[in-house]
């Protein structure tokens, strides 16, 4: 048995800090280095087990190590086996993944202690490395660190077992670990004689890169790894050749798209798989190629793997950064690959848009109401309608309801197109041709009625959301913010309230003077005051603070002052038009609960063209008005009937409330 100092670890303090604690910092990335070492050791199987208290074991059935191997190769940082004539493994002839012998240090980025047991040629042994002890020894000037001997593992006859303790972070689900490890390798599975399992469940190709969620896929197939068991309904080919340094190289792998961007989200909260990775010798070298995806409609759906072994030829300079998990950006070989990928992504975008357009039209026309509308379009309008449905389908929408509503908007847009087309025809028609006008006017009526029907439905939904708000303060704040710009909250008949600029300026000045005459208490009680015109009526609206207590005598004098100032301004402009003054309150004024007194107050307010409304009353009355309109007019026009059928489909799909 070896003595206490049978093992010698040669590593510099800077290397330990940079390549250990600073190398990866994530469990999957660090474990990927251990899996890569197992590949290089000719292992056919790797078993990863997660245990309690932050413990992980990685065991392989590879060639194992003697004590001499451990000292000269494993514990020797910077052992470049390819330069030592070991570019391929001894038994299986695999291309070696490791290049500089430093990846194993990444285990210290997630674990405080690394214990290694190995067996080879009848020799079984073990040693333990503690990150703190190594750093302490090196900081003290020791030329090397001597890991303590922990003896042999009696149940290990061949291969290597690595045990990690004090693992950080500890929270990682086995299924998430399988997915992330699968993404980091393109050589896991029976086809490559390399099986990897996590807590007894084997990693499958389908675990990686959302392969089981792909809608379309573009295959390179340049190195024999272009085919894979994916879910893509349509597959296409991309040219595998790339010109690098005057030499024609070949790549393998694939680029795929999913139906919805949310399908690329990492369930473990580790970000998104929305990127194209570069793998070299079956192991990830770059998680995502910078600049390959721009975040457009198509790019948000993209995921992929590019196998580019030509980037890591033994007779060429190392293309990986010191950390081993990125590629040197300005290397010409990588530049050639990025340029090829830019062209390939452009090809994918164009085909994806075409496919989504086709499917968008099909998805829309599966709805009977839309099919009926579409069949009624003039032939010259059908192709544009299909294109707009396709573009809607290409949008990054995760809800079918939202997509259906956009289909409705598309229908309304094309009704406008038909109307514009009909209006353009009037220029070429004799004014005495009443038949054309008779044909055109119903189209205008139908479109206007349908458009307003949709507007009313939208407003009704907004108002119903107001009703659902249980927080009275939140409800009042929303109304305060939007009331002046959306006067339909006050009265559904006020569609487009506005104010002529000159009159508005004069009115605001006059109202400002009236406000100056208020007492300090009255000023504190008010929030804002605005002036609008609607139809032939001039409206002055004042918002009181919801919590303000109002004295009816003072309120009457204030509203009367506003009306007098407004009437005086109107006289200057030569107008004799009615003025209405509205005060929005949160609390009823004094004596409001007394019905007789309330009737007297109403009569006084009527006499000066004023009224009081309350925040809740605004919402309820407007909701009732729009609700009545929607109910009475849902079948008033052909287009409105079709749109209502689509909305009903939304409600039926949602189920009972």
Secondary structure, 3 states (H helix, E strand, C coil): CCCCCCCCEECCHHHHHHHHHCCCCCHHHHHHHHHHHHHHCCCCEEEEEEECCCEEEEEECCCCCCHHHHHHHHCECCCCCCCCCCCECCCCCCECCCCCCCHHHHHHHCEEEEEEEEEECCEEEEEEEEHHHHHHHHHCCCCCECCEECCCCCCCCCEEEEEEEEECCCCCCHHHHHHHHHHHECCCEHHHCEEEEECCEECCHHHCCCHHHEEEEEECCCCCCCCCCCCCCEEEECCCEEEECCEEEECEEEEEEECCHHHHECCCCCCECCCEEEEECCEEEECCCCCCCCCCCCHHHEEEEEECHHHHCCCCCCCECCCCCCECCCCHHHHHHHHHHHHHHHHHHHHHHHHHHHHHHHHHHCCHHHHHHHHCCCHHHHHHHHHHHHHHHHCCCCCHHHHHHHHHHHHHHHHHHHHHHHHHHHCCCCCCCHHHHHHHHHHHHHHHHHHHHHHHHHHHHHHHHHHHCCCHHHHHHHHHHHCCCCHHHCCCCCCCCECCHHHHHHHHHHHHHHHHCCCHHHHHHEEEEEEEEECCEEEEEEEECCCCCCCHHHHHHHHHHHHHHHHHHHHHCCCCCCEEEEEEECCCCCCCCCHHHHHHHHHHHHHCCEEEEEHHHHHHHHHHHHHHHHHHHCCCCHHHHHHHHHHHHHHHHHCCC
